[in-house]
Amino acid sequence: MSCEHLVCAQCAHPVIEGRCSLCRANRERMHNHGFAGLSPALIALLLVALLFLTLAVKHLSGL
């Protein structure tokens, strides 16, 4: 869903414009979600952990 078509109940303007604090909060909430609802920082942390896990398994297996 996009906030381009939503109208704010508080200020009666499109949410995409962010004219009031409620518009801005909802716009941020809708646009700042990462993959599967995870934040981009958490996704990056998971990828780094996966990289280290892969390197550890490779080192322990002797390949």
C-alpha positions as CSV (number, residue, x, y, z in Angstrom):
1,M,0.0,0.0,0.0
2,S,1.2,3.5,-0.8
3,C,0.6,6.6,1.2
4,E,0.1,8.6,-2.0
5,H,-3.6,7.8,-2.0
6,L,-4.2,8.1,1.8
7,V,-5.8,11.2,3.3
8,C,-5.0,12.2,6.9
9,A,-7.8,12.1,9.4
10,Q,-6.3,15.0,11.4
11,C,-5.4,17.6,8.7
12,A,-7.4,16.2,5.7
13,H,-4.4,16.5,3.4
14,P,-2.6,13.7,1.5
15,V,-0.3,11.8,3.9
16,I,2.5,11.9,1.3
17,E,2.7,15.7,1.9
18,G,3.4,15.3,5.6
19,R,1.8,18.5,6.7
20,C,1.1,17.5,10.3
21,S,2.9,15.3,12.8
22,L,0.5,12.4,12.3
23,C,1.1,12.5,8.5
24,R,4.8,12.5,9.0
25,A,4.8,9.7,11.5
26,N,2.6,7.5,9.3
27,R,4.6,8.3,6.2
28,E,7.8,7.3,8.0
29,R,6.2,4.1,9.3
30,M,5.1,3.1,5.8
31,H,8.3,3.9,4.0
32,N,10.9,2.8,6.5
33,H,10.4,-0.9,6.7
34,G,13.0,-3.3,5.4
35,F,12.7,-6.8,4.1
36,A,10.1,-8.8,6.1
37,G,9.5,-5.8,8.4
38,L,13.1,-5.8,9.6
39,S,15.2,-2.6,9.7
40,P,18.0,-2.3,7.2
41,A,20.6,-2.2,10.0
42,L,19.3,-5.5,11.4
43,I,19.4,-7.1,7.9
44,A,23.0,-6.0,7.5
45,L,23.9,-7.4,10.9
46,L,22.3,-10.7,10.0
47,L,24.2,-10.8,6.7
48,V,27.5,-10.2,8.5
49,A,26.7,-12.9,11.0
50,L,25.9,-15.3,8.2
51,L,29.2,-14.4,6.5
52,F,31.2,-15.2,9.7
53,L,29.3,-18.4,10.2
54,T,30.1,-19.5,6.7
55,L,33.7,-18.7,7.1
56,A,33.8,-20.6,10.5
57,V,32.3,-23.7,8.9
58,K,34.6,-23.5,6.0
59,H,37.6,-23.2,8.3
60,L,36.5,-26.0,10.6
61,S,35.8,-28.4,7.7
62,G,39.3,-27.8,6.3
63,L,38.2,-26.8,2.7
